[in-house]
C-alpha cells in the first residue's frame, strides 16, 4: 500500500500554507482504493505570493468559498491518514520532491494544530524524485537525461514535467494541479519500474535498511550528480560520510569527510556546516561501505565527541534563530497534546484566550527546564489565535504582520522577502502580458485579495 499525495501552496517558502491537497491510497499495483482532496482557505495572516499562484493557477476565490479552514483541513487530513494506517498498518506517503517540500508542509500543518505526524511510526516519506535519481545513477546508459541550461550552466533536469515527458508519460505542459500531479507521479513511477526492472518497494527497502549505518571502521560513499554537466555523458561525484552518532532508530549524525578535511575548524559552530542530521524516515541514502583507517583519529576530536555524545540534542548544539514554522518540532514532542488541548479549548470558547495564556505561564513557571520548548509551543498557539479567533487584538496581529510583510525579518533567508508593492507590480506585469482569459481571472482575484490585505493590515 502507498498513499500518493501532493500539495499546492501559497508560497515556495515554508512560511506559506497549503491551499489545495490530494491524497490517494493505492495497492501494490497502483490501483486506487480511496482518496481525499480539497481546498484550504487562506489564513487571515496569509497573503499568497504571485509566483506561486502564477504556477499552480489556483483561484483564490475558489479557495475562500470552497475551502476548509486550515484547522478543519488539518483535522480532515489527520483523520484520513489515521484511518488508513489503522486499516493497513505502515503506509509510506509518496510524492515527487516531497521529502524536501510536501512532507515538511504536512508535518508543519499537523504539528501547528497539535497533531502528531508520526502515527506511531506508521507514516514515512518516499520520494519519486529520489527514486528517479537512483534509477539514473544505477542505469546511466539507459536513462533519458534531460539537458537544461540554467544560469549559463548546463545541467540535467529532474523536474517532474521534464522526466514525465522524457519517459513518454506527458504530452502536454504540466498543470500543477494537485490531483493531476499525483496521477502523473504514479505514471512516472510505473514507467521507471518497467524500464529499469526495479520497484518502488525495493527502493523503499533500501531507504529503510539502516544496517550500513552500524558498520564499524567504515565510511559510506554516496554517488550524486553535480549540478554542472558539461556533456551528455553524466558526471558522477561522491559524498563520503562517516557515521558519528545516532539520535533515534532511524536518525543518524553523519560527518562529511571531505568538508571536515578541507575546511577550517576554529570554533564548535563550524562543525554544523559539515555534519548532517539524517533521518531515513524521510530520505534515502544509497551508498556503499568502504574501510576507513582514520576512524579513531576523527572520533577523538573533542568536538566530534561532543556531537556524538549529544546526538539526541543535535539541534540544540547548533541553535538557529528561525521562526517556529520552519521548525515546529522545536516545541518538543511532549508539548503536542498540550498545544492540542489549548487549540480545542479556544476553538470552542474564544473568550478563553487570556485564561489559557495564564495557564501556560503557570506551567512554564513549574517547568523552568522546559522553558524554551514551551515558548515555541505558545508561539504556535498564538498563530492559531491570530488566524481562527473571531476578533484577535490588532496589536497581536501587527506583531506577526510587521516582520513578515513589512520588514521581512521573519524569513529564514532574507532574500526570500518581497514587499507587497513589488508583488503588485509583478502582478500587473503578468496581467499585461498574458493572453489567457483564465489566467487573467485568477491573477485579478489575487490582486483584489492582496489589495484588501494591504488596506486591512499594512
C-alpha positions as CSV (number, residue, x, y, z in Angstrom):
1,X,0.0,0.0,0.0
2,X,1.1,3.6,-0.8
3,X,-0.5,7.0,-0.3
4,X,0.5,9.2,-3.2
5,X,-0.1,12.9,-2.4
6,X,0.6,16.5,-3.5
7,X,0.1,20.0,-2.2
8,X,-0.2,23.3,-3.9
9,X,0.9,26.2,-1.6
10,X,0.7,29.9,-1.2
11,X,4.5,30.3,-1.3
12,X,7.6,28.3,-2.0
13,X,8.8,29.4,1.4
14,X,7.7,27.4,4.4
15,X,6.1,30.4,6.0
16,X,3.4,29.8,3.4
17,X,0.5,27.5,3.7
18,X,-1.2,24.6,1.8
19,X,-4.0,25.8,-0.4
20,X,-5.0,22.6,-2.1
21,X,-4.3,18.9,-1.4
22,X,-4.9,15.5,-2.9
23,X,-4.2,12.1,-1.4
24,X,-4.9,8.7,-2.9
25,X,-4.4,5.3,-1.3
26,X,-3.3,2.7,-3.9
27,X,-2.4,-1.0,-3.7
28,X,0.8,-2.7,-4.8
29,X,-0.3,-2.4,-8.5
30,X,-1.1,1.3,-8.0
31,X,-4.8,0.7,-8.3
32,X,-6.7,3.5,-6.4
33,X,-8.6,2.4,-3.3
34,X,-9.8,5.7,-1.7
35,X,-8.9,9.4,-2.0
36,X,-9.1,12.7,-0.2
37,X,-9.0,16.1,-1.9
38,X,-9.9,19.7,-1.2
39,X,-9.1,23.4,-0.9
40,X,-8.0,25.4,2.1
41,X,-9.0,29.0,2.8
42,X,-6.0,31.4,3.1
43,X,-5.4,32.2,6.7
44,X,-6.1,35.6,8.0
45,X,-2.4,36.3,8.2
46,X,-1.7,34.8,4.7
47,X,-1.1,36.8,1.6
48,X,-0.3,34.3,-1.3
49,X,2.7,35.0,-3.4
50,X,2.3,35.9,-7.1
51,X,5.0,33.4,-8.2
52,X,3.2,30.5,-6.5
53,X,-0.3,31.3,-7.9
54,X,1.1,32.0,-11.4
55,X,2.5,28.5,-11.4
56,X,-0.3,26.5,-9.7
57,X,-3.2,28.5,-11.2
58,X,-5.2,28.3,-8.0
59,X,-8.3,30.5,-7.8
60,X,-8.2,32.4,-4.5
61,X,-12.0,32.8,-4.7
62,X,-12.4,29.1,-5.0
63,X,-10.1,28.5,-2.0
64,X,-12.1,31.1,0.0
65,X,-15.6,29.9,-0.9
66,X,-15.0,26.1,-1.3
67,X,-12.1,25.5,1.1
68,X,-12.0,24.4,4.7
69,X,-10.3,26.4,7.3
70,X,-6.7,25.3,7.9
71,X,-7.8,23.9,11.3
72,X,-10.6,21.8,9.6
73,X,-8.2,20.7,6.9
74,X,-5.6,19.5,9.4
75,X,-8.2,17.5,11.2
76,X,-9.6,16.0,8.0
77,X,-6.2,15.0,6.7
78,X,-5.1,13.6,10.0
79,X,-8.3,11.5,10.2
80,X,-7.7,10.2,6.6
81,X,-4.1,9.1,7.5
82,X,-5.1,7.7,10.8
83,X,-7.9,5.6,9.3
84,X,-5.7,4.2,6.6
85,X,-2.8,3.4,9.0
86,X,-5.3,1.7,11.3
87,X,-6.7,-0.3,8.4
88,X,-3.4,-1.2,6.6
89,X,-0.6,-0.6,9.0
90,X,2.5,1.3,7.9
91,X,1.9,3.2,4.7
92,X,4.5,5.4,3.1
93,X,3.5,8.8,1.8
94,X,4.8,9.1,-1.8
95,X,5.2,12.3,-3.7
96,X,7.6,14.0,-6.1
97,X,10.3,16.1,-4.4
98,X,8.2,15.5,-1.4
99,X,10.9,14.8,1.1
100,X,12.1,18.4,0.9
101,X,8.7,20.1,0.4
102,X,5.3,18.3,0.8
103,X,6.3,16.1,3.7
104,X,7.7,19.1,5.7
105,X,4.5,21.0,4.9
106,X,2.4,18.1,6.2
107,X,4.4,17.8,9.4
108,X,4.1,21.6,9.9
109,X,0.3,21.5,9.2
110,X,-0.3,18.8,11.8
111,X,2.1,19.9,14.4
112,X,0.9,23.5,14.4
113,X,-2.6,22.2,15.2
114,X,-1.4,19.8,18.0
115,X,-1.4,16.6,16.0
116,X,1.5,14.2,15.8
117,X,2.6,13.4,12.3
118,X,4.3,10.2,13.2
119,X,1.2,7.9,13.6
120,X,3.2,5.7,15.9
121,X,5.9,5.2,13.2
122,X,3.4,4.1,10.6
123,X,3.9,7.1,8.3
124,X,7.2,7.8,6.4
125,X,8.2,9.6,3.3
126,X,9.0,8.0,-0.1
127,X,10.2,10.4,-2.8
128,X,9.9,9.5,-6.5
129,X,12.4,12.3,-7.3
130,X,14.9,10.3,-5.2
131,X,13.8,7.1,-6.9
132,X,14.3,8.6,-10.3
133,X,17.8,9.7,-9.4
134,X,18.5,6.2,-8.0
135,X,17.5,4.8,-11.4
136,X,19.7,7.3,-13.3
137,X,22.7,6.5,-11.1
138,X,22.1,2.7,-11.4
139,X,21.4,2.7,-15.2
140,X,23.1,5.8,-16.7
141,X,23.4,4.3,-20.2
142,X,19.6,3.7,-20.4
143,X,18.3,6.8,-18.6
144,X,16.9,9.6,-20.8
145,X,18.7,12.5,-19.3
146,X,17.2,15.9,-20.0
147,X,19.9,18.6,-20.5
148,X,18.9,22.1,-19.4
149,X,20.7,25.4,-19.4
150,X,20.3,27.2,-16.0
151,X,22.1,30.4,-15.2
152,X,24.5,29.8,-18.1
153,X,25.3,26.4,-16.8
154,X,24.3,23.1,-18.4
155,X,22.7,20.6,-16.1
156,X,20.3,17.7,-16.1
157,X,16.7,18.4,-15.1
158,X,15.0,16.1,-12.7
159,X,11.7,18.1,-12.6
160,X,8.5,16.1,-12.8
161,X,7.4,17.7,-16.0
162,X,10.8,17.0,-17.8
163,X,11.1,13.4,-16.6
164,X,7.5,12.6,-17.4
165,X,7.9,14.0,-21.0
166,X,11.2,12.1,-21.4
167,X,9.6,8.8,-20.4
168,X,6.5,9.5,-22.6
169,X,4.1,9.9,-19.6
170,X,3.2,13.5,-20.5
171,X,2.4,15.1,-23.9
172,X,1.2,18.5,-22.7
173,X,2.6,21.0,-20.2
174,X,2.2,20.1,-16.6
175,X,-0.9,21.6,-15.0
176,X,0.5,21.8,-11.4
177,X,-3.0,20.8,-10.2
178,X,-2.5,18.6,-7.0
179,X,-4.5,15.6,-8.4
180,X,-3.0,15.9,-11.8
181,X,0.5,15.9,-10.4
182,X,-0.3,12.8,-8.3
183,X,-1.6,10.9,-11.3
184,X,1.5,12.0,-13.2
185,X,3.8,10.8,-10.4
186,X,2.1,7.4,-10.3
187,X,2.5,7.1,-14.1
188,X,6.2,8.0,-13.9
189,X,6.7,5.5,-11.1
190,X,5.2,2.7,-13.1
191,X,7.3,3.6,-16.1
192,X,10.5,3.7,-14.0
193,X,9.7,0.3,-12.6
194,X,9.1,-1.2,-16.1
195,X,12.0,0.5,-17.8
196,X,14.7,-0.5,-15.3
197,X,13.2,-3.7,-13.9
198,X,13.2,-2.4,-10.4
199,X,10.4,-1.3,-8.0
200,X,9.5,1.4,-5.6
201,X,9.1,-1.3,-3.0
202,X,12.8,-2.3,-3.4
203,X,13.8,1.4,-3.2
204,X,11.7,1.7,0.0
205,X,13.5,-1.3,1.5
206,X,16.9,0.3,0.6
207,X,15.9,3.6,2.2
208,X,14.8,1.9,5.5
209,X,17.7,-0.5,5.7
210,X,19.9,1.0,8.4
211,X,22.5,-1.7,8.6
212,X,25.0,0.4,6.7
213,X,24.9,3.0,9.5
214,X,26.2,0.5,12.1
215,X,29.3,-0.7,10.2
216,X,32.3,-0.1,12.4
217,X,35.6,1.3,10.8
218,X,33.9,2.1,7.5
219,X,32.7,5.2,5.7
220,X,29.8,5.5,3.3
221,X,30.3,6.5,-0.3
222,X,27.3,8.1,-1.9
223,X,27.1,8.9,-5.6
224,X,25.4,12.0,-6.9
225,X,25.2,14.2,-10.0
226,X,26.9,17.5,-9.6
227,X,24.9,20.5,-10.8
228,X,27.2,21.3,-13.7
229,X,27.1,18.7,-16.5
230,X,29.3,19.7,-19.4
231,X,28.4,16.9,-21.8
232,X,25.6,14.4,-22.5
233,X,27.6,11.8,-20.6
234,X,26.7,12.2,-17.0
235,X,29.4,13.2,-14.5
236,X,29.1,11.4,-11.1
237,X,30.8,12.6,-7.9
238,X,30.8,11.1,-4.5
239,X,29.9,12.2,-1.0
240,X,31.9,10.4,1.7
241,X,30.1,10.1,5.1
242,X,31.2,8.8,8.5
243,X,28.5,7.9,11.0
244,X,29.4,9.7,14.2
245,X,26.2,9.4,16.2
246,X,22.6,8.1,16.4
247,X,19.6,10.2,17.5
248,X,16.9,7.5,17.1
249,X,16.2,4.2,15.4
250,X,16.0,5.9,12.1
251,X,18.1,9.0,12.6
252,X,21.9,9.3,12.4
253,X,24.5,12.1,12.6
254,X,26.8,12.0,9.5
255,X,30.1,13.7,9.1
256,X,31.1,15.0,5.6
257,X,34.7,13.7,5.4
258,X,35.8,15.9,2.5
259,X,34.5,19.0,4.2
260,X,35.9,18.0,7.5
261,X,39.4,17.6,6.0
262,X,39.4,20.7,3.8
263,X,37.5,23.3,5.9
264,X,38.8,25.4,8.7
265,X,37.7,24.4,12.2
266,X,38.3,27.3,14.5
267,X,35.1,27.1,16.6
268,X,32.5,24.4,17.5
269,X,29.8,26.1,15.4
270,X,32.0,25.4,12.3
271,X,31.0,21.8,12.6
272,X,27.4,22.5,11.8
273,X,28.4,23.0,8.1
274,X,29.9,19.6,7.6
275,X,27.6,17.4,9.8
276,X,24.2,16.2,8.7
277,X,21.1,15.1,10.7
278,X,19.9,12.3,8.5
279,X,16.5,10.6,9.0
280,X,15.7,7.5,6.9
281,X,12.1,8.1,7.7
282,X,12.1,10.9,5.1
283,X,15.2,10.4,3.0
284,X,17.2,7.7,1.2
285,X,20.9,7.3,1.4
286,X,22.0,4.9,-1.3
287,X,25.7,4.3,-0.6
288,X,28.4,1.6,-0.5
289,X,30.6,0.9,2.5
290,X,34.4,1.2,2.5
291,X,37.1,0.5,5.1
292,X,38.3,3.6,6.9
293,X,41.6,3.8,8.7
294,X,41.2,7.3,10.4
295,X,38.1,6.4,12.3
296,X,39.7,6.6,15.7
297,X,41.5,9.8,14.9
298,X,38.4,11.7,13.9
299,X,36.3,10.3,16.7
300,X,38.9,11.5,19.2
301,X,38.3,15.1,18.1
302,X,36.7,16.7,21.2
303,X,34.1,18.5,19.1
304,X,33.1,15.3,17.3
305,X,32.9,13.6,20.7
306,X,30.6,16.4,21.9
307,X,28.3,15.9,18.9
308,X,28.4,12.1,19.3
309,X,27.5,12.3,23.0
310,X,24.7,14.7,22.4
311,X,23.2,13.3,19.2
312,X,19.7,13.4,20.7
313,X,20.1,17.2,21.2
314,X,21.8,17.8,17.9
315,X,19.7,20.9,17.0
316,X,20.4,22.4,20.5
317,X,24.1,22.1,19.8
318,X,23.7,24.4,16.8
319,X,20.9,26.8,17.7
320,X,19.3,28.9,14.9
321,X,17.1,32.0,15.2
322,X,14.4,30.8,12.8
323,X,10.7,31.3,13.1
324,X,8.8,28.4,14.7
325,X,7.0,27.5,11.4
326,X,10.4,26.5,9.9
327,X,11.0,24.1,12.9
328,X,7.7,23.2,14.6
329,X,9.3,20.1,16.2
330,X,11.2,22.5,18.4
331,X,8.2,22.7,20.7
332,X,9.1,19.2,21.8
333,X,7.1,16.0,21.3
334,X,5.7,16.1,24.9
335,X,4.0,19.5,24.2
336,X,2.0,18.4,21.2
337,X,-1.0,17.2,23.4
338,X,-0.8,20.4,25.4
339,X,-1.0,22.5,22.3
340,X,-3.9,20.4,21.1
341,X,-5.8,21.0,24.3
342,X,-5.3,24.8,24.1
343,X,-6.4,24.9,20.5
344,X,-9.5,22.8,21.1
345,X,-10.4,24.9,24.1
346,X,-10.0,28.2,22.2
347,X,-11.9,27.0,19.2
348,X,-14.9,26.1,21.5
349,X,-14.6,29.2,23.7
350,X,-12.9,32.3,22.1
351,X,-13.1,34.1,25.4
352,X,-10.7,31.6,27.0
353,X,-7.6,33.1,25.4
354,X,-6.3,35.1,28.4
355,X,-7.1,32.2,30.7
356,X,-5.1,29.8,28.6
357,X,-2.2,32.2,28.4
358,X,-2.2,32.5,32.2
359,X,-2.3,28.7,32.5
360,X,0.7,28.5,30.1
361,X,2.6,30.9,32.3
362,X,2.0,28.7,35.4
363,X,3.1,25.6,33.5
364,X,6.2,27.4,32.4
365,X,6.9,28.5,35.9
366,X,6.6,25.0,37.2
367,X,8.9,23.6,34.5
368,X,11.8,26.0,34.1
369,X,13.9,23.3,32.3
370,X,11.2,23.2,29.6
371,X,11.0,27.0,29.2
372,X,12.4,27.1,25.6
373,X,10.1,24.4,24.3
374,X,7.1,25.9,26.0
375,X,7.9,29.3,24.4
376,X,7.8,27.6,21.0
377,X,4.6,25.9,21.8
378,X,2.9,29.1,22.7
379,X,4.1,30.7,19.5
380,X,2.2,28.1,17.6
381,X,-0.9,28.6,19.8
382,X,-0.7,32.3,19.2
383,X,-0.6,31.7,15.4
384,X,-3.8,29.7,15.8
385,X,-5.3,32.6,17.8
386,X,-4.4,35.1,15.1
387,X,-6.0,33.0,12.3
388,X,-9.0,31.5,13.9
389,X,-10.2,33.8,16.8
390,X,-13.2,35.8,15.7
391,X,-11.5,39.1,16.6
392,X,-7.8,38.9,17.6
393,X,-6.3,42.0,19.0
394,X,-4.8,44.3,16.4
395,X,-1.5,44.8,18.2
396,X,-1.1,41.0,18.3
397,X,-1.7,40.9,14.6
398,X,0.9,43.5,13.9
399,X,3.5,41.6,15.9
400,X,3.2,38.9,13.1
401,X,2.3,41.1,10.1
402,X,5.2,43.5,10.5
403,X,8.2,41.1,10.5
404,X,6.6,39.0,7.7
405,X,5.2,41.6,5.4
406,X,6.9,45.0,6.3
407,X,10.5,44.2,7.3
408,X,10.9,40.6,6.2
409,X,12.7,39.7,9.5
410,X,10.6,36.6,9.8
411,X,12.1,34.9,6.8
412,X,14.9,32.4,7.3
413,X,16.5,33.6,4.1
414,X,16.2,37.4,3.9
415,X,16.4,37.3,0.1
416,X,13.1,35.5,0.0
417,X,11.3,38.6,1.3
418,X,9.3,40.5,-1.3
419,X,7.3,43.6,-0.5
420,X,3.6,43.9,-1.2
421,X,4.4,46.8,-3.6
422,X,6.7,44.5,-5.6
423,X,4.1,41.8,-5.6
424,X,1.5,44.1,-7.1
425,X,4.0,45.4,-9.7
426,X,4.7,41.7,-10.7
427,X,1.0,41.0,-10.9
428,X,0.5,44.0,-13.2
429,X,3.3,42.7,-15.4
430,X,1.8,39.2,-15.7
431,X,-1.7,40.7,-16.4
432,X,-0.3,42.9,-19.1
433,X,1.5,40.0,-20.8
434,X,-0.9,37.1,-20.6
435,X,-3.4,36.3,-23.3
436,X,-5.2,33.7,-21.3
437,X,-8.7,34.7,-20.0
438,X,-8.5,32.1,-17.2
439,X,-5.1,33.3,-16.1
440,X,-6.3,36.9,-16.1
441,X,-9.2,35.9,-13.9
442,X,-7.0,34.1,-11.4
443,X,-4.5,36.9,-11.3
444,X,-7.2,39.6,-10.9
445,X,-8.6,37.6,-8.0
446,X,-5.2,37.5,-6.4
447,X,-4.7,41.3,-7.0
448,X,-8.0,42.1,-5.3
449,X,-7.1,39.8,-2.4
450,X,-3.6,41.4,-2.0
451,X,-5.1,45.0,-2.1
452,X,-7.7,44.1,0.6
453,X,-4.9,42.5,2.7
454,X,-2.8,45.7,2.2
455,X,-5.6,48.0,3.2
456,X,-6.5,45.9,6.3
457,X,-3.1,45.3,7.8
458,X,-0.4,47.4,6.1
